Amino acid sequence: MIFVILLMDRPDTADLRIQVRPEHRAYLAQVSDRMAFAGPLTSEDGKTTLGSLLAIDFQNRADVDAWLKDEPFTKAGVYEKPIIHVFNNMWAQKMGFPPA
């Protein structure tokens, strides 16, 4: 089932985010075949990162929690407490995807 994970950044972690980003992206790449979408949340200027939104297929919530525990931004202290919910996609995606 797809779980949506909302992860807001802790205050004053922008530099830490930049530093850990390569490790974070490599960790996400390990589940890319199960990823519905993932990306940063930004302020309205489109430049200031506020957090991340991930939608990934996991067997159950325990698997989400185990995966998130080892996620590099989580381990480094970038994120505040995650908000996690099951997501039922009821609409065909047409917008927001990078060009092929």
N, CA, C and O atoms as a DFTB+ gen file, in Angstrom:
400 C
 N C O
     1  1       0.841      -1.173       0.000
     2  2       0.000       0.000       0.000
     3  2       0.880       1.227       0.000
     4  3       1.998       1.199       0.514
     5  1       0.381       2.302      -0.572
     6  2       1.168       3.529      -0.653
     7  2       0.992       4.324       0.640
     8  3      -0.126       4.560       1.097
     9  1       2.108       4.722       1.207
    10  2       2.120       5.589       2.382
    11  2       2.648       6.955       1.964
    12  3       3.660       7.056       1.271
    13  1       1.951       8.002       2.392
    14  2       2.413       9.368       2.188
    15  2       3.091       9.803       3.478
    16  3       2.550       9.643       4.572
    17  1       4.284      10.353       3.324
    18  2       5.094      10.760       4.473
    19  2       5.384      12.251       4.339
    20  3       6.084      12.682       3.423
    21  1       4.837      13.029       5.265
    22  2       5.056      14.473       5.302
    23  2       6.139      14.751       6.335
    24  3       6.003      14.402       7.508
    25  1       7.210      15.381       5.884
    26  2       8.369      15.621       6.734
    27  2       8.743      17.094       6.670
    28  3       9.294      17.551       5.668
    29  1       8.454      17.831       7.714
    30  2       8.802      19.244       7.762
    31  2      10.188      19.396       8.387
    32  3      10.541      18.690       9.332
    33  1      10.961      20.329       7.840
    34  2      12.307      20.567       8.352
    35  2      12.264      21.287       9.697
    36  3      11.383      22.107       9.956
    37  1      13.224      20.964      10.531
    38  2      13.428      21.711      11.775
    39  2      13.970      23.088      11.401
    40  3      14.602      23.239      10.355
    41  1      13.734      24.082      12.233
    42  2      14.291      25.411      11.952
    43  2      15.821      25.364      11.861
    44  3      16.480      24.592      12.558
    45  1      16.350      26.191      11.002
    46  2      17.798      26.380      10.874
    47  2      18.552      25.117      10.462
    48  3      19.666      24.884      10.930
    49  1      17.962      24.308       9.600
    50  2      18.647      23.103       9.126
    51  2      18.942      23.146       7.622
    52  3      19.275      22.122       7.026
    53  1      18.819      24.326       7.010
    54  2      19.023      24.427       5.558
    55  2      20.425      23.975       5.146
    56  3      20.570      23.240       4.169
    57  1      21.446      24.399       5.868
    58  2      22.812      23.997       5.520
    59  2      23.020      22.499       5.716
    60  3      23.689      21.849       4.912
    61  1      22.448      21.956       6.781
    62  2      22.537      20.522       7.037
    63  2      21.853      19.739       5.924
    64  3      22.362      18.709       5.483
    65  1      20.705      20.223       5.471
    66  2      19.968      19.586       4.377
    67  2      20.847      19.498       3.135
    68  3      20.930      18.446       2.502
    69  1      21.493      20.588       2.791
    70  2      22.356      20.618       1.608
    71  2      23.505      19.622       1.759
    72  3      23.853      18.915       0.813
    73  1      24.079      19.575       2.938
    74  2      25.212      18.684       3.208
    75  2      24.823      17.214       3.071
    76  3      25.590      16.424       2.521
    77  1      23.646      16.838       3.563
    78  2      23.229      15.432       3.613
    79  2      22.465      15.012       2.348
    80  3      22.206      13.824       2.155
    81  1      22.109      15.952       1.502
    82  2      21.253      15.665       0.342
    83  2      21.756      14.523      -0.548
    84  3      20.939      13.693      -0.947
    85  1      23.043      14.429      -0.884
    86  2      23.475      13.305      -1.732
    87  2      23.175      11.939      -1.101
    88  3      22.745      11.016      -1.793
    89  1      23.398      11.814       0.190
    90  2      23.111      10.561       0.882
    91  2      21.598      10.286       0.903
    92  3      21.161       9.148       0.731
    93  1      20.812      11.349       1.116
    94  2      19.349      11.245       1.104
    95  2      18.855      10.742      -0.255
    96  3      18.021       9.839      -0.321
    97  1      19.371      11.325      -1.330
    98  2      18.937      10.918      -2.677
    99  2      19.347       9.486      -2.987
   100  3      18.590       8.758      -3.629
   101  1      20.511       9.072      -2.551
   102  2      20.950       7.692      -2.761
   103  2      20.047       6.727      -2.003
   104  3      19.736       5.644      -2.500
   105  1      19.629       7.111      -0.811
   106  2      18.736       6.269      -0.018
   107  2      17.363       6.156      -0.696
   108  3      16.778       5.074      -0.740
   109  1      16.856       7.271      -1.219
   110  2      15.581       7.242      -1.950
   111  2      15.686       6.367      -3.197
   112  3      14.738       5.665      -3.548
   113  1      16.830       6.410      -3.861
   114  2      17.013       5.623      -5.086
   115  2      16.843       4.126      -4.827
   116  3      16.478       3.378      -5.733
   117  1      17.103       3.691      -3.604
   118  2      16.957       2.274      -3.265
   119  2      15.495       1.813      -3.316
   120  3      15.230       0.618      -3.452
   121  1      14.551       2.745      -3.208
   122  2      13.124       2.392      -3.264
   123  2      12.432       3.041      -4.462
   124  3      11.206       3.144      -4.489
   125  1      13.209       3.476      -5.447
   126  2      12.630       4.201      -6.579
   127  2      11.608       3.371      -7.353
   128  3      10.683       3.930      -7.944
   129  1      11.760       2.061      -7.359
   130  2      10.809       1.210      -8.069
   131  2       9.459       1.132      -7.347
   132  3       8.477       0.660      -7.921
   133  1       9.406       1.587      -6.104
   134  2       8.159       1.579      -5.326
   135  2       7.651       2.986      -5.028
   136  3       6.703       3.160      -4.262
   137  1       8.283       3.991      -5.636
   138  2       7.958       5.373      -5.330
   139  2       6.904       5.920      -6.288
   140  3       7.063       5.865      -7.507
   141  1       5.822       6.448      -5.711
   142  2       4.804       7.115      -6.521
   143  2       5.241       8.538      -6.833
   144  3       5.110       8.999      -7.967
   145  1       5.758       9.233      -5.827
   146  2       6.335      10.556      -6.011
   147  2       7.151      10.927      -4.786
   148  3       6.987      10.350      -3.711
   149  1       8.028      11.896      -4.968
   150  2       8.851      12.399      -3.872
   151  2       9.429      13.740      -4.282
   152  3       9.732      13.964      -5.454
   153  1       9.579      14.616      -3.325
   154  2      10.205      15.899      -3.617
   155  2      10.126      16.843      -2.449
   156  3       9.454      16.581      -1.451
   157  1      10.840      17.969      -2.595
   158  2      10.851      18.950      -1.523
   159  2       9.575      19.791      -1.520
   160  3       8.967      20.040      -2.560
   161  1       9.196      20.213      -0.335
   162  2       8.146      21.212      -0.169
   163  2       8.845      22.559      -0.049
   164  3       9.831      22.689       0.677
   165  1       8.336      23.559      -0.758
   166  2       8.981      24.867      -0.726
   167  2       7.994      25.954      -0.358
   168  3       6.778      25.770      -0.408
   169  1       8.559      27.095       0.013
   170  2       7.721      28.272       0.217
   171  2       7.225      28.729      -1.157
   172  3       7.614      28.165      -2.180
   173  1       6.386      29.728      -1.176
   174  2       5.800      30.169      -2.446
   175  2       6.827      30.729      -3.414
   176  3       6.536      30.853      -4.604
   177  1       8.017      31.069      -2.943
   178  2       9.053      31.537      -3.859
   179  2       9.640      30.389      -4.681
   180  3      10.373      30.620      -5.643
   181  1       9.313      29.141      -4.294
   182  2       9.794      27.975      -5.011
   183  2      11.248      27.645      -4.757
   184  3      11.792      26.728      -5.372
   185  1      11.886      28.379      -3.859
   186  2      13.314      28.197      -3.609
   187  2      13.627      27.784      -2.181
   188  3      14.568      27.024      -1.950
   189  1      12.860      28.268      -1.230
   190  2      13.137      27.988       0.176
   191  2      12.507      26.658       0.559
   192  3      11.283      26.527       0.570
   193  1      13.338      25.672       0.873
   194  2      12.846      24.346       1.211
   195  2      12.297      24.332       2.628
   196  3      12.921      24.838       3.560
   197  1      11.111      23.740       2.769
   198  2      10.429      23.651       4.066
   199  2      10.370      22.224       4.592
   200  3      10.201      22.009       5.792
   201  1      10.507      21.246       3.698
   202  2      10.389      19.851       4.099
   203  2      10.338      18.968       2.871
   204  3      10.785      19.351       1.790
   205  1       9.782      17.772       3.056
   206  2       9.689      16.800       1.969
   207  2       8.330      16.108       1.993
   208  3       7.699      15.990       3.043
   209  1       7.895      15.658       0.835
   210  2       6.688      14.858       0.709
   211  2       7.042      13.624      -0.113
   212  3       7.504      13.729      -1.249
   213  1       6.819      12.456       0.479
   214  2       7.145      11.191      -0.169
   215  2       5.895      10.325      -0.239
   216  3       5.073      10.346       0.677
   217  1       5.750       9.575      -1.304
   218  2       4.684       8.579      -1.429
   219  2       5.335       7.300      -1.938
   220  3       5.764       7.219      -3.089
   221  1       5.401       6.304      -1.059
   222  2       6.150       5.088      -1.353
   223  2       5.327       3.869      -0.949
   224  3       4.627       3.884       0.063
   225  1       5.421       2.833      -1.742
   226  2       4.724       1.583      -1.459
   227  2       5.508       0.771      -0.430
   228  3       6.674       0.440      -0.646
   229  1       4.864       0.456       0.678
   230  2       5.422      -0.397       1.727
   231  2       4.383      -1.459       2.080
   232  3       3.190      -1.264       1.850
   233  1       4.830      -2.567       2.631
   234  2       3.912      -3.632       3.046
   235  2       3.016      -3.193       4.197
   236  3       1.837      -3.542       4.244
   237  1       3.591      -2.415       5.137
   238  2       2.838      -2.021       6.326
   239  2       3.537      -0.850       7.006
   240  3       4.627      -0.443       6.603
   241  1       2.902      -0.317       8.035
   242  2       3.429       0.855       8.742
   243  2       4.760       0.543       9.424
   244  3       5.633       1.409       9.483
   245  1       4.933      -0.668       9.937
   246  2       6.198      -1.019      10.578
   247  2       7.359      -0.898       9.587
   248  3       8.449      -0.465       9.960
   249  1       7.131      -1.277       8.332
   250  2       8.168      -1.146       7.308
   251  2       8.480       0.317       7.022
   252  3       9.637       0.675       6.804
   253  1       7.451       1.166       7.021
   254  2       7.656       2.610       6.836
   255  2       8.537       3.138       7.969
   256  3       9.532       3.821       7.729
   257  1       8.160       2.815       9.192
   258  2       8.900       3.299      10.361
   259  2      10.350       2.835      10.338
   260  3      11.251       3.610      10.661
   261  1      10.586       1.585       9.962
   262  2      11.950       1.052       9.894
   263  2      12.750       1.767       8.811
   264  3      13.911       2.115       9.025
   265  1      12.138       1.988       7.648
   266  2      12.812       2.681       6.556
   267  2      13.140       4.117       6.950
   268  3      14.246       4.603       6.713
   269  1      12.173       4.779       7.549
   270  2      12.351       6.182       7.927
   271  2      13.414       6.347       9.011
   272  3      14.116       7.358       9.042
   273  1      13.534       5.381       9.880
   274  2      14.537       5.438      10.952
   275  2      15.949       5.566      10.384
   276  3      16.793       6.239      10.976
   277  1      16.215       4.925       9.238
   278  2      17.535       4.958       8.623
   279  2      17.667       6.012       7.518
   280  3      18.718       6.116       6.886
   281  1      16.628       6.777       7.287
   282  2      16.651       7.801       6.241
   283  2      17.663       8.885       6.651
   284  3      17.611       9.366       7.783
   285  1      18.580       9.278       5.755
   286  2      19.659      10.190       6.124
   287  2      19.225      11.539       6.705
   288  3      19.835      12.002       7.669
   289  1      18.200      12.181       6.156
   290  2      17.753      13.452       6.744
   291  2      17.208      13.225       8.154
   292  3      17.414      14.052       9.042
   293  1      16.516      12.108       8.357
   294  2      16.005      11.781       9.687
   295  2      17.164      11.578      10.653
   296  3      17.178      12.152      11.742
   297  1      18.132      10.762      10.256
   298  2      19.278      10.475      11.117
   299  2      20.087      11.731      11.441
   300  3      20.627      11.858      12.540
   301  1      20.170      12.656      10.489
   302  2      20.953      13.876      10.684
   303  2      20.211      14.927      11.505
   304  3      20.817      15.897      11.961
   305  1      18.897      14.742      11.698
   306  2      18.130      15.706      12.476
   307  2      17.525      16.833      11.666
   308  3      17.154      17.866      12.224
   309  1      17.420      16.653      10.348
   310  2      16.811      17.683       9.500
   311  2      15.309      17.774       9.763
   312  3      14.757      18.871       9.848
   313  1      14.652      16.628       9.889
   314  2      13.195      16.592       9.978
   315  2      12.667      16.667      11.401
   316  3      13.289      16.196      12.353
   317  1      11.491      17.279      11.506
   318  2      10.703      17.190      12.730
   319  2       9.946      15.867      12.679
   320  3      10.226      15.031      11.820
   321  1       9.012      15.669      13.566
   322  2       8.222      14.433      13.632
   323  2       7.450      14.211      12.325
   324  3       6.770      15.119      11.848
   325  1       7.553      13.011      11.749
   326  2       6.845      12.744      10.494
   327  2       5.341      12.579      10.705
   328  3       4.881      12.174      11.773
   329  1       4.603      12.902       9.664
   330  2       3.168      12.614       9.598
   331  2       3.012      11.581       8.492
   332  3       3.411      11.824       7.353
   333  1       2.437      10.438       8.818
   334  2       2.375       9.306       7.891
   335  2       0.943       8.819       7.775
   336  3       0.268       8.597       8.780
   337  1       0.482       8.655       6.533
   338  2      -0.869       8.152       6.284
   339  2      -0.859       7.224       5.075
   340  3      -0.021       7.363       4.184
   341  1      -1.788       6.281       5.048
   342  2      -2.018       5.479       3.853
   343  2      -2.675       6.388       2.815
   344  3      -3.533       7.208       3.141
   345  1      -2.255       6.227       1.560
   346  2      -2.770       7.049       0.468
   347  2      -3.434       6.150      -0.565
   348  3      -2.818       5.207      -1.060
   349  1      -4.680       6.438      -0.888
   350  2      -5.408       5.711      -1.926
   351  2      -5.519       6.615      -3.145
   352  3      -6.319       7.551      -3.157
   353  1      -4.729       6.342      -4.156
   354  2      -4.716       7.167      -5.354
   355  2      -5.980       6.893      -6.175
   356  3      -6.159       5.794      -6.700
   357  1      -6.829       7.872      -6.279
   358  2      -8.100       7.729      -6.988
   359  2      -8.155       8.579      -8.254
   360  3      -9.211       8.714      -8.871
   361  1      -7.009       9.153      -8.638
   362  2      -7.014      10.049      -9.778
   363  2      -5.766       9.802     -10.619
   364  3      -4.665       9.716     -10.076
   365  1      -5.921       9.691     -11.912
   366  2      -4.765       9.501     -12.801
   367  2      -3.880      10.741     -12.775
   368  3      -4.370      11.867     -12.863
   369  1      -2.578      10.526     -12.653
   370  2      -1.639      11.643     -12.586
   371  2      -1.457      12.262     -13.964
   372  3      -1.275      11.551     -14.952
   373  1      -1.506      13.586     -14.026
   374  2      -1.275      14.295     -15.272
   375  2      -0.343      15.483     -15.093
   376  3       0.312      15.901     -16.047
   377  1      -0.272      16.030     -13.891
   378  2       0.510      17.243     -13.649
   379  2       1.616      16.963     -12.636
   380  3       1.534      16.029     -11.838
   381  1       2.651      17.799     -12.691
   382  2       3.680      17.786     -11.667
   383  2       4.789      16.782     -11.862
   384  3       5.640      16.630     -10.986
   385  1       4.804      16.090     -12.989
   386  2       5.846      15.098     -13.198
   387  2       6.917      15.649     -14.125
   388  3       6.607      16.347     -15.090
   389  1       8.176      15.340     -13.837
   390  2       9.257      15.842     -14.699
   391  2       9.128      15.275     -16.114
   392  3       8.604      14.177     -16.301
   393  1       9.603      16.019     -17.097
   394  2       9.559      15.498     -18.473
   395  2      10.407      14.238     -18.600
   396  3      11.403      14.065     -17.898
   397  1       9.997      13.375     -19.497
   398  2      10.727      12.101     -19.709
   399  2      12.055      12.344     -20.373
   400  3      12.800      11.398     -20.628
